[in-house]
Amino acid sequence: MTEQELHDYLQTHYSTENVSCEHKAFSRLRHAVSGKAGDDVISYVSALANMEGGQLIFGVEDGTLNVLGIADCHDFTPENLPHRLIGNCVNLNSEGLRVEVFITQDSGKRVWVLHVPKHQPRKPVFAHRKGWQRSGDSLIELRPEREAVILAEAVSANEDWSIQVVEDATLDDLSAEAITAARNHFKKKNATLAAEVDRWSDEVFLNKAKLTIQGKITRAALVLLGKPESDHFLTPAVVTLSWIVKDRDGLEEDYEHFSAPLILAVDKLFARIRNLKYRYMADSTLFPEEVNKYDTWVIREALHNCIAHQDYQLGARVVVVEFPDRLVFSNKGGFIPGDVERVISLDAPEPYYRNRFLAQAMVSLNMIDTVGSGIKKMYVTQRRRFFPMPDYRIEPDGVMVTIYGRIVDERFSKLLAADPELLLHDVILLDKVQKGYQLSDDEIKTLRDKKLIEGRKPNLFVSAKVASATGQKAAYTKQKALDQQYYLDMILKLIEQHGEVGRADIDELLWKMLPDFLDDKQRKIKINNLLSELSVRQGKIRNIGTRGQPKWVLIGS
């Protein structure tokens, strides 16, 4: 069609900007697809998807629909653009996401109409770690009331698999050993009820622990407490944990599978993980000498989260793969909150869970924290150990979490050790830098403004100067009072042992004890200040030699 015919066609079908339609010039797609939050393609796609779906028209004048054309596509094509958008928009539905292409015969101008489907049930669509929505023809951040509507649709569309009662199952189908373990977990969570819990019958306890409903066995109860031979009640669900050991090349070395009851299986799997000691770099006084490769709580939280959020209807196992330097936990089922960093920033329980009844039971048994607080605590724990942050790889059909058991970049770890007040958001961004992950322009600017990174995009790295300077300052501040008295006592002890000592003797004693970040000149000044403290201020020693050749003795000797 001609340019005028295309203009008339667009006027007929997409004449008005509203909650389901947006006109954009977006002539240069390279900068427009993933650019500034709230003003790029992925932000508009998120907004359209979070309403009822709609169209985003590229290459037209805003409001008039005059055909401008797309001048610069670079590596974007109608075929690969949907894949690019899915990679940048969390929870974006691929079904129905397509580009309709128009090319005018007379002027050769191209206009793309991007058709955006409605969000999937229970999953708001996020871009730049935020949800967006339309308000009339405006784009705004996703409001709580709109998100509540999306989640309400999910509740009606998706029943809680774990709460379903298994009519033919009885207490005899539950493991007595697992029930005892559950009681112990429950008492740790509810210490004030410990004596009372011991008096409860199994029926009362299971009701109180939210594993049964009025004495009836639920799927959640069979997952956590069911005997291995009772798994037929849950078919086609697979209630199994798999532990697999792989070498650095990804070749399998060992494996073992653990069936229900999962409350016992987690301990068996945990015992197989080779949680050896990890030695920190020897030249840094900011680090302990050695720690376990993995924090016990982090391992259990990651594993328990897999159990709580597994989509059991998919018939898959929860898998833990142990590599020499990391653990990888995976479960099937999309990540309902949508974005991990959003969960951390909100630091609050999510309003919807895949297995709400199972999750509530695991909370009551002290197996998991509520979603949000548990994930954030994993990040905080790794930060306190100066280790890399957990890696969440979120796919449409599953979640994979990597926990690192070694330091990746010494500069990153030194910065964590030296600056405990660093914002967690900045730590997460720096962690991406050390791993070579891509950052947005806004994220790079945030780190550059704080002088935490160096290099040019895409070759960014944690600033060695900042890490070093911060480490020096923190180490000196932390050790100043302790070291000051220690050095003074060492000088007094040396003089007491030898009667009189020269400056060379004192230098030999203290030189290697002083912090590594001090150069030779600073070390000399430091020792001068120590001698001045003992002689002038405290009056404990005096020089009986010359200024050029001092001989220090104790006063009164």
GIWO-V716976 format. One line per field, one symbol per residue. phi: phi as a letter, one per 40 degrees, with the letter a starting at -180 (. if undefined). burial: b if it has 24 or more other ideal C-beta (glycine too) atoms within 12 Angstrom, else e. A space follows every 50 residues. Layout:
phi=???
burial=???
This chain:
phi=.cccccdccccccbcbcacbabcacfcbcdcccbbcdgabcccccdcccc cbgibbbcgbccgcgccbgccacfccbdccddcccccbbcgccccgcabb bbbcccbgcbbbbccbccdcdgbccbbfgbcbacbgbbbbcccdcccccc cccccccbccdcccccdccbdccbcccccccccccccccbdcbdcccccc cdcccccccgbbbfgccbcdccccbccdcccccbdccbbabbbbbbcccg ccbaaabbcdcccccccccdcccccccbccdccbccbccaacdbcdccdc ccccccccbcccccgbccbbbbcdbabbbaachccccgacccdcccfacc cabcbdcccccccccgcbccdhcccccccccccccgcdcdbbbbbdbabb bbbcbaccbdccccccccbcccccdccccccccccgccbccccccdcccc fcbbgbdcccacccccccccccccccccbdcccdcccccccccccccbga bcccccccccdcccdccccccccccccdccccccccccgbbacbbbccbc bcbccgc
burial=eebeebbeebeeebeebebbbbbbbbbebeebbbeebebbbbbbbbbbbb bebbbbbbbbeeeebebbbbeebeebebeebbebbbebbbbbbeeebebb bbebeeeebbbbbbbbbbbbebbbbbbbbbbbbbeeeebebbeeebbebb beebeeebebbbbbbbeebebebbbeebbebbbbbbbebeeeeeeebeee ebeebbebbbbbbeebbbbbbbbbbbbbebbebbeebbbbbbbbbeeeee eeeeeeebbbbbbbbbbbbbebbeeeebebeeebbbbeeebebbbebbbb bbbbbbbbbbbbeeebbbbbbbbeebbbbbbbbbbbbbbbbbbbebeeeb bbbbbbbbbbbbbbbbbbbbbbebbbbbbbbbbbbbbbbbbbebebebbb bbbbbbbbbbbbbbbbbbbeebebbbbbbbbbbbbeeebbeebbeebbee ebbeeeeeebbbbeebbbebbbebbbeebeeeeeeebbebbbebbeeeee bbbeebbebbeeebbebeeeeebeebbeebbeebbeeeebbebeeeeeeb bbbbeee
